[in-house]
Amino acid sequence: MLEDANLRNDELGKGKSSTTKFTLGGKTYATNLFWQQLQNHDDPISEIQETAGTILEGSDLFCIRQGKAPQFGVCVSSEGHKKGDIAAAISVASALSDKSSFMGVFKVSSGWWYICLRNDIVLADGDMLFLNEIEAKDRFYSMLAVPDWDLKIAPAEWCLEGTEDIPLESLINKGSVVKLDKINGLRGMNLYLTLASAAIACIWLISKIVGYAIDWFLTKPVVAPVEIQPIQQIQQQQVEEPPEVKPWEQLLNPTEVMVNCYYSAQDLVKILPPGWVIEGITCTPSSITTSWRREIGRVLWIDKALDMSGLNFSSRSVSPDGSHLIASMPIKNISTISSEPNQDTISMTNTLNDLFQAMGQNISLSTTSFTSPRGNVYKALVFSISSNHDPLTWNDLLIKFPGLEIKTIRYDINNKLWQYEGAIYVL
């Protein structure tokens, strides 16, 4: 079914979280770092500088995570990070060093923090802070289909089977404290030479100032009195606070999400590693994740198949027993649109139920709401659909509803079953 699709390659913009740090116990913890495995252990700074200049251009802060698989994280100070902030992912990963694969969502001061570590590696998109609880839950759900987790942490109110509600503070306090530092800071001999040169320059400058001061006191000129004019008071104008951006005014285009997820899924199912079977595909507006299960193949064979596919995988990891492989790659840019809702909760619920009853199709609905930092309450209907029809078919129907947001699309290739999860904002 996927191979016969004729899809267009749309531009799309990657969703961003609203903040990059949280506070706990009077300390500031940095999140949203871009994580990579450290290859050059002898000269890590050179490797980090190269990453900052190519993969994540503009990065000016970093930290290094020691352990079984050393990594480094980089970030951009213009997005809110500061030198001296503590890397939250390192603190939790070190506290759970006995767990090689875990994921969790924690309610923090500024939102919901999602962390995902697989085979001792923090995934490239496994350190994210969301302002919206729905987005955090969707990111957590997108990884539940991946097997063999040592630990899954989620808030107790989510009522998810197989998860534990562990206080973040208990983990943070047991973990390592590693702070962000400047990438281009001077180190080693260069630092000592710079300090020495600066000290010599300061001594010379002080001696000159002292000499000029002595000459000035010995030959102090007579200065005429200066009439001091009163300073006029400048009245400050009050700046009006801009109106709050409503969640439906910056929605990721649902058509592009469905089309690009479908197109990326088509590329992934064409990869046929000998002796490996694809288990499923999970797509979000920012990335698509696939897992394979080994039957008679070797890790070398599937690695070669992925390398030869021509696809740009942001991360891949193999289970400790070598029987599963998980790979992720980014989704192409998705644009944002404004789509104002036009129905209240009851009207939209009745409309959707009546439509799906007429089609003979099941739909699961639930209500949700969240309060913005300014105290405004926004409501939405969360929906879930399982169908044999692909995203191109559902797109023509779903985009008729204003305020539509597609969160997650899963594809069970063995049963040819698609599952759609999203929300429709209501008045």
Protein Blocks (a to p, Z undefined) as FASTA:
>chain_A
ZZmpccddddddddddfbfbdceehiacdehiacdddfblmlmmlmmmmmmmmmmghiab
dcddedjbdcdddddfknopaehiacfklmmmmmmmmbmbdcdddddfklccddddeehi
acfklcccdfblklmmmmmmmmmmpghifbdcddfklopghiacddfklmmmmmccdddd
dfklcehjllmmmmmmmmmmmmmmmmmmmmmmmmmmmmcccddddddddddddddddddd
dddddfklmcccfklmmmmmmmmmmmmmmpccehiacfbdcddfkbccdddddfklcfkl
mmmmmmmnopacfbdcddfkopaccdddddddddddddddfbdfklmmmmmmmmmmmnop
acdddddddddfkopacdddddddddfbdfklmmmmmmmpghiacfbdcddfklopacdd
dddddZZ
